[in-house]
Amino acid sequence: MASYLREHKIKLAGLVETRVKEPKAKEIINRITPRWDHANNYTKAVNGRIWLLWDPNVYEVQVLAQEAQLIHCNVVNRQMQMECDMTIIYGYNTIEQRKELWDQLSRLSTQCSKPWILWGDFNTILYTQDRVYGAAISNAKIRDFSDCVQNLMVTELPWQGDYYTWSNKQQGGNKVWSRIDRALGNLDWMMIYGHLTIEYNLPHISNHAPMMIRTNQTIPYSKSPFKFFNVWLNNSEFKGVTTRITQTRLDLKYVQTMINIQYSDALANEEKQILQQLEKWTLIKESIIQQKSRVSWIKLGDSNTSYFFAVLKERKQRKQIKELEAIGGGKLIDAVDIKEEIILFINH
């Protein structure tokens, strides 16, 4: 952990699921981050489920609330004159236990008058497609989180990296991938810091992909961002989107069945390629649906101007495709390469 913080020049870190007993916590923290300040929630949870560590030369942190599933604080970056409220989250495993988390976040939202970022391990997914393999997900299981996000009027921050942030490290029919680690921002955050991007890095020995945000990111400038135009809906390539998704899901089901019968690296690679295709076509379908539902967003804007513009800004950030995995493999980050890859995919 100490080497990871040094390598990425991290000056403030939230750690969850530490599994360290309170008598040993200070010794271990001083070993990882000597001369740093820290906070925890041992008074609210056995074994202190959350640690917050920071370099006092860079950050000033005032803890405002400590609960079993969160630590809420005010953070000031001394070097960049940046101030926000921050909530580090580690949700419980069960729906009933997490209800207390949603209630606590609702109460905190009434006290936040600054940009507010909420991030961590929510231990639940937001959309049914946020999990592959494992038990089927019903809307009832995600309703509480979805309702909380809507009630708080928070938006997911732009991000880079793998979509699924957690895995159980199992193989074959026992493996599960989920997106349970997220970063959300309120209206003020999206208006002021909406250009900041979350990076999901490699999990290494953990089951989770670590989340990182660089506060020194500049607002990107683009002369001609990639857009999805309504006229494309008349293109024959887009009329069969639903058919393509259905066929791709059937292909995925077949390959996963074969993997369960007899695993091989070739089948695993084929599964990965199919998942990539399924994600791309699903995103295209979502874009079409968003175009069709734009009237409802305009009506919402009439009644809630600040929320409307915050969503527009978040949409603008999402339209800036900052990285893309190529059909032939490899990650593209150059704008020209990304544009050419998109054209190649559409014409494929």
C-alpha positions as CSV (number, residue, x, y, z in Angstrom):
1,M,0.0,0.0,0.0
2,A,2.8,2.4,0.9
3,S,4.5,1.9,-2.4
4,Y,1.2,2.3,-4.3
5,L,0.6,5.7,-2.6
6,R,4.2,6.8,-3.4
7,E,4.0,5.6,-7.0
8,H,0.8,7.6,-7.8
9,K,1.8,10.6,-5.6
10,I,-1.5,10.2,-3.6
11,K,-1.8,12.6,-0.7
12,L,-5.3,11.6,0.5
13,A,-6.6,8.1,0.6
14,G,-9.7,6.3,1.8
15,L,-9.3,2.6,2.7
16,V,-12.2,0.2,3.3
17,E,-12.4,-3.3,4.6
18,T,-9.1,-3.0,6.4
19,R,-9.8,-5.9,8.8
20,V,-7.3,-4.4,11.3
21,K,-8.2,-4.4,15.0
22,E,-8.1,-1.0,16.7
23,P,-5.1,-1.6,18.9
24,K,-2.9,-2.2,15.9
25,A,-4.4,0.5,13.6
26,K,-2.1,3.4,14.6
27,E,1.1,1.3,14.2
28,I,0.1,0.1,10.8
29,I,-1.1,3.5,9.6
30,N,2.2,5.1,10.7
31,R,4.1,2.4,8.8
32,I,2.1,3.0,5.6
33,T,1.9,6.8,5.8
34,P,4.4,8.2,8.4
35,R,3.6,11.7,9.6
36,W,0.2,11.7,8.0
37,D,-3.1,12.4,9.9
38,H,-5.9,9.9,9.9
39,A,-9.5,9.2,10.9
40,N,-11.5,6.0,11.2
41,N,-14.9,4.7,12.4
42,Y,-13.9,2.2,15.1
43,T,-16.4,3.9,17.4
44,K,-19.2,3.0,15.0
45,A,-18.1,-0.4,13.6
46,V,-16.1,-3.4,14.8
47,N,-12.6,-3.4,13.3
48,G,-13.0,0.0,11.8
49,R,-14.4,-0.6,8.4
50,I,-13.1,2.7,6.9
51,W,-9.8,4.6,7.2
52,L,-9.1,8.1,5.9
53,L,-5.5,9.1,5.6
54,W,-4.1,12.4,4.4
55,D,-0.9,14.5,4.2
56,P,-1.5,17.6,6.4
57,N,1.0,19.5,4.3
58,V,-1.4,19.2,1.4
59,Y,-4.8,18.7,2.8
60,E,-6.8,20.1,5.7
61,V,-9.6,17.6,6.7
62,Q,-12.4,18.2,9.2
63,V,-14.4,15.1,10.0
64,L,-18.1,16.0,10.2
65,A,-19.7,12.6,10.7
66,Q,-18.7,9.0,11.4
67,E,-21.1,6.1,10.9
68,A,-20.6,2.4,10.4
69,Q,-20.9,2.7,6.6
70,L,-19.4,6.1,6.0
71,I,-17.0,8.9,7.0
72,H,-18.1,12.4,6.0
73,C,-15.7,15.3,6.1
74,N,-14.8,18.7,4.7
75,V,-11.6,18.7,2.6
76,V,-9.5,21.7,1.6
77,N,-6.5,21.3,-0.7
78,R,-4.0,23.9,0.6
79,Q,-2.0,24.0,-2.6
80,M,-4.9,24.3,-5.1
81,Q,-7.4,26.3,-3.1
82,M,-9.9,23.5,-3.7
83,E,-12.6,22.8,-1.1
84,C,-15.4,20.2,-1.1
85,D,-17.4,17.9,1.2
86,M,-16.3,14.2,0.8
87,T,-18.0,11.0,1.9
88,I,-16.1,7.7,2.0
89,I,-18.5,4.8,1.8
90,Y,-18.3,1.1,2.6
91,G,-21.8,-0.3,2.4
92,Y,-23.0,-3.4,4.3
93,N,-23.7,-6.6,2.4
94,T,-27.5,-6.8,2.9
95,I,-30.3,-4.7,1.6
96,E,-31.8,-4.1,5.1
97,Q,-28.5,-3.0,6.6
98,R,-27.9,-0.6,3.7
99,K,-31.2,1.2,4.3
100,E,-29.5,3.0,7.1
101,L,-26.8,4.2,4.7
102,W,-29.4,5.7,2.3
103,D,-31.1,7.5,5.2
104,Q,-27.8,8.9,6.5
105,L,-26.8,10.1,3.0
106,S,-30.2,11.8,2.7
107,R,-29.7,13.7,5.9
108,L,-26.2,14.7,5.0
109,S,-27.4,16.1,1.7
110,T,-29.5,18.7,3.5
111,Q,-26.3,19.9,5.2
112,C,-24.1,20.1,2.1
113,S,-23.7,23.6,0.7
114,K,-20.4,22.9,-1.1
115,P,-19.3,20.6,-3.9
116,W,-19.9,17.1,-2.6
117,I,-18.3,13.8,-3.8
118,L,-19.5,10.4,-2.5
119,W,-17.3,7.5,-3.4
120,G,-16.3,4.0,-2.3
121,D,-17.7,0.5,-2.2
122,F,-21.5,0.7,-2.1
123,N,-21.7,-3.1,-2.0
124,T,-24.6,-2.9,-4.4
125,I,-25.1,-2.2,-8.1
126,L,-27.0,0.6,-9.6
127,Y,-28.2,-1.1,-12.9
128,T,-29.0,-4.7,-13.7
129,Q,-26.2,-4.8,-16.3
130,D,-23.7,-4.0,-13.5
131,R,-23.2,-7.7,-12.8
132,V,-22.3,-10.6,-15.0
133,Y,-22.5,-14.2,-13.9
134,G,-23.8,-15.2,-10.5
135,A,-27.4,-14.9,-9.3
136,A,-29.9,-13.0,-11.4
137,I,-30.5,-9.4,-10.4
138,S,-34.0,-8.1,-9.9
139,N,-35.1,-4.4,-10.0
140,A,-36.2,-4.8,-6.3
141,K,-32.5,-5.4,-5.3
142,I,-31.3,-2.1,-6.9
143,R,-34.3,0.1,-6.2
144,D,-33.0,1.5,-2.9
145,F,-29.7,2.7,-4.4
146,S,-31.4,4.0,-7.5
147,D,-33.9,6.0,-5.4
148,C,-31.1,7.4,-3.2
149,V,-29.2,8.6,-6.3
150,Q,-32.3,10.3,-7.7
151,N,-33.3,11.8,-4.3
152,L,-29.8,13.2,-3.7
153,M,-29.7,14.5,-7.2
154,V,-26.1,13.2,-7.7
155,T,-24.5,12.1,-10.9
156,E,-21.7,9.6,-11.6
157,L,-18.4,11.2,-12.3
158,P,-16.6,10.6,-15.6
159,W,-14.4,7.6,-15.4
160,Q,-11.7,5.5,-17.2
161,G,-10.8,1.8,-16.8
162,D,-12.6,-1.5,-16.7
163,Y,-16.4,-1.3,-16.3
164,Y,-16.5,-4.0,-13.7
165,T,-14.7,-2.9,-10.5
166,W,-15.0,-6.1,-8.4
167,S,-14.6,-9.8,-9.0
168,N,-14.6,-12.9,-6.7
169,K,-11.4,-14.2,-8.4
170,Q,-13.1,-17.4,-9.3
171,Q,-13.1,-19.3,-12.6
172,G,-15.7,-21.1,-14.7
173,G,-19.3,-21.1,-13.4
174,N,-18.3,-19.7,-10.0
175,K,-17.0,-16.3,-11.2
176,V,-18.8,-13.1,-10.6
177,W,-18.0,-9.6,-11.9
178,S,-19.8,-6.5,-10.5
179,R,-19.6,-2.7,-10.6
180,I,-20.1,-1.9,-7.0
181,D,-17.4,0.8,-6.6
182,R,-18.5,4.3,-7.8
183,A,-18.0,8.0,-7.4
184,L,-20.9,10.4,-7.4
185,G,-21.1,14.2,-7.3
186,N,-23.8,16.7,-6.4
187,L,-24.8,19.7,-8.6
188,D,-22.1,22.0,-7.3
189,W,-19.4,19.3,-7.8
190,M,-20.5,18.7,-11.4
191,M,-20.6,22.4,-12.2
192,I,-17.1,23.2,-10.7
193,Y,-15.2,19.9,-10.9
194,G,-17.2,18.0,-13.4
195,H,-14.1,17.7,-15.7
196,L,-12.2,15.6,-13.1
197,T,-12.1,11.9,-14.1
198,I,-12.0,8.8,-11.9
199,E,-9.4,6.2,-12.8
200,Y,-10.1,2.6,-12.1
201,N,-6.7,0.9,-11.9
202,L,-5.6,-2.8,-11.8
203,P,-6.8,-4.6,-8.6
204,H,-3.4,-6.4,-8.0
205,I,-4.0,-8.6,-5.0
206,S,-7.4,-7.1,-4.1
207,N,-10.8,-8.0,-5.4
208,H,-11.5,-4.4,-6.1
209,A,-10.1,-2.0,-8.7
210,P,-8.7,1.0,-6.8
211,M,-10.3,4.4,-7.6
212,M,-8.2,7.5,-8.1
213,I,-8.9,11.1,-9.0
214,R,-6.2,13.6,-9.9
215,T,-7.2,17.1,-8.8
216,N,-4.8,18.8,-11.1
217,Q,-6.6,17.8,-14.3
218,T,-7.3,20.7,-16.7
219,I,-10.6,21.1,-18.5
220,P,-10.2,19.3,-21.8
221,Y,-10.6,21.3,-25.1
222,S,-12.0,19.6,-28.2
223,K,-12.8,21.3,-31.5
224,S,-15.2,18.6,-32.7
225,P,-16.3,16.1,-30.1
226,F,-17.9,12.9,-31.3
227,K,-21.7,13.1,-31.3
228,F,-24.6,10.8,-31.9
229,F,-27.0,12.4,-34.5
230,N,-30.6,11.6,-34.9
231,V,-30.1,11.2,-38.7
232,W,-28.1,8.1,-38.0
233,L,-31.2,6.3,-36.9
234,N,-32.2,6.1,-40.6
235,N,-28.9,4.3,-41.4
236,S,-29.4,0.6,-42.0
237,E,-26.4,-0.1,-39.7
238,F,-28.4,1.2,-36.8
239,K,-31.8,-0.3,-37.5
240,G,-30.7,-3.8,-36.4
241,V,-29.1,-2.8,-33.0
242,T,-31.6,-4.8,-31.0
243,T,-31.1,-7.8,-33.2
244,R,-27.4,-7.6,-32.9
245,I,-27.6,-7.3,-29.1
246,T,-29.9,-10.4,-28.9
247,Q,-27.6,-12.4,-31.1
248,T,-24.5,-11.4,-29.2
249,R,-26.2,-12.4,-25.9
250,L,-27.0,-15.8,-27.4
251,D,-23.4,-16.1,-28.5
252,L,-22.3,-15.2,-25.0
253,K,-24.6,-17.7,-23.4
254,Y,-23.2,-20.5,-25.7
255,V,-19.6,-19.7,-25.0
256,Q,-20.2,-19.5,-21.2
257,T,-21.9,-22.8,-21.4
258,M,-18.9,-24.3,-23.2
259,I,-16.6,-22.8,-20.6
260,N,-18.6,-24.4,-17.8
261,I,-18.3,-27.8,-19.6
262,Q,-14.6,-27.6,-20.4
263,Y,-12.6,-24.4,-19.7
264,S,-9.9,-23.3,-22.2
265,D,-8.0,-20.1,-22.8
266,A,-9.4,-19.9,-26.3
267,L,-13.0,-19.9,-25.0
268,A,-12.0,-17.3,-22.4
269,N,-10.6,-15.0,-25.1
270,E,-13.7,-15.5,-27.2
271,E,-15.9,-14.7,-24.2
272,K,-14.0,-11.4,-23.6
273,Q,-14.4,-10.4,-27.3
274,I,-18.2,-11.1,-27.1
275,L,-18.5,-9.0,-23.9
276,Q,-16.7,-6.1,-25.7
277,Q,-19.1,-6.3,-28.6
278,L,-22.1,-6.6,-26.3
279,E,-21.0,-3.5,-24.3
280,K,-20.5,-1.4,-27.5
281,W,-23.9,-2.3,-29.0
282,T,-25.6,-1.7,-25.7
283,L,-24.1,1.8,-25.5
284,I,-25.4,2.5,-29.0
285,K,-28.9,1.4,-28.0
286,E,-28.7,3.6,-24.9
287,S,-27.8,6.5,-27.1
288,I,-30.8,6.0,-29.2
289,I,-33.1,5.8,-26.2
290,Q,-31.6,9.0,-24.8
291,Q,-32.3,10.8,-28.1
292,K,-35.9,9.6,-27.9
293,S,-36.4,10.7,-24.3
294,R,-34.8,14.1,-24.7
295,V,-38.1,15.9,-24.4
296,S,-38.5,14.7,-20.7
297,W,-35.1,16.2,-19.9
298,I,-36.2,19.5,-21.4
299,K,-39.3,19.5,-19.3
300,L,-37.2,18.7,-16.2
301,G,-35.0,21.7,-17.1
302,D,-38.0,24.0,-17.0
303,S,-38.7,23.1,-13.4
304,N,-35.1,22.6,-12.1
305,T,-32.6,24.8,-14.0
306,S,-29.5,24.0,-11.8
307,Y,-30.0,20.3,-12.0
308,F,-30.7,20.5,-15.8
309,F,-27.4,22.3,-16.4
310,A,-25.5,20.0,-14.1
311,V,-26.7,17.0,-16.1
312,L,-25.8,18.8,-19.4
313,K,-22.3,19.4,-18.2
314,E,-22.0,15.7,-17.1
315,R,-23.3,14.7,-20.5
316,K,-20.7,16.9,-22.2
317,Q,-18.0,15.2,-20.2
318,R,-19.3,11.7,-21.2
319,K,-19.4,12.7,-24.9
320,Q,-15.6,13.3,-24.7
321,I,-14.4,9.7,-25.3
322,K,-11.0,9.8,-23.7
323,E,-10.1,6.1,-24.2
324,L,-11.4,3.2,-26.2
325,E,-10.5,-0.5,-26.5
326,A,-9.8,-1.3,-30.1
327,I,-11.5,-4.2,-31.9
328,G,-8.1,-5.8,-32.5
329,G,-7.1,-5.3,-28.9
330,G,-5.2,-2.6,-27.1
331,K,-6.3,0.7,-25.6
332,L,-6.5,3.9,-27.6
333,I,-6.1,7.3,-26.0
334,D,-5.3,9.6,-29.0
335,A,-8.4,11.5,-30.3
336,V,-7.6,10.8,-33.9
337,D,-7.1,7.0,-33.3
338,I,-10.4,6.9,-31.3
339,K,-12.3,8.6,-34.2
340,E,-10.9,6.2,-36.8
341,E,-11.7,3.2,-34.6
342,I,-15.4,4.4,-34.2
343,I,-15.7,4.8,-38.0
344,L,-14.2,1.4,-38.5
345,F,-16.6,-0.2,-36.0
346,I,-19.7,1.5,-37.6
347,N,-18.7,0.4,-41.1
348,H,-17.7,-3.1,-39.9
